[in-house]
């Protein structure tokens, strides 16, 4: 075991403490007030320069934002749960992003690492067969649970900050650690990109743990994320007495039902995989009332941006047609978006070299074949690449107690050390004089 791995192993008790604290106080997208404040407090103590809140989040580019009342309620809840007052005010109103900078003062490029902080809108399993409940760190916030490993990602970011600061004399250039809100639903990255948080970055890496990748395997250039568009549709008709005057009504429920069936009938594309899903339909007010309102929550996906756009355009036509058929009005609201992933080959090769040196990694490979979900770090990757930088997305395989987005999700906490080890080597071993 070399000195870097040894240092990380001595840090493991603190990493587990951080992870379990974030897990216990799980916070969904745009309301990660306590999480962000705790992260900011720790990074400040380590000596990082911080840009936070509105400085790194463009207000108008946020998607899927909770209403003002919810934001206020969750902010009060976070303060009651111990969010440090000195830091939490920067995030009020749903601006829960942080960019931490370590400027070495020595010539070199800017290397950035991105982790996400949000939990899912899910209630955690509360039985002794589930370790977080058995060991007392299950979520105390109903309807919010870290069921995708983002508590581990946030902890990896803090652990990496600790290791890099400890080894600052060996670094050159600028290191940035990006703590992103609202990844679930692909809602948060666009606002950070629009705020310029990704500008000036030469080398960028985003990470995830699990995702079905076996323990010991590290994917160094995941390119199987699908482009996606997530949107809500509200149909507005006319209420009427369902028995006495049904002809006076305009049935929003039937328009929504027609749209849901037709959306799932959109033809696949010959050039790659596509998806469409109506995840929610809510409608009606009473048994004897022609429904005047209906809501659909929909997503489209495609193996490429072009395929996703094809599905999305067909979906718009379907919704317009269903509304016209039943004589109702409709409004569509964009709730999330991401592109497909295209890692930079040279950076992938370098990441693979670093991962191969880490104890516990049995194989480091470029990619996986099967289409995965979607991930809005792809928008960050695209911005870095558009500006001439290199970017990639890494996945660290680990054993899971249940699949992602499941109420019994949990992971082997040792993977946090493996990820920190890999990312730290990425910065510490960088060939500063020539680049990758």
VENTA-V669484 format. One record per helix or strand of 3 or more residues. SS is the DSSP state (hx for helix, st for strand). FROM is the first residue (numbers start at 1). LEN is the number of residues. If there is no record, write none. Layout:
SS	FROM	LEN
SS	FROM	LEN
This chain:
hx	3	22
hx	33	14
st	49	4
hx	53	3
hx	59	3
hx	68	13
hx	85	7
st	98	6
st	110	7
hx	131	4
hx	150	17
hx	168	3
st	174	7
hx	189	6
st	203	7
st	217	3
st	227	10
hx	246	3
hx	252	12
st	274	10
st	293	10
hx	305	22
st	329	10
hx	345	11
st	363	3
hx	377	10
st	390	7
hx	414	15
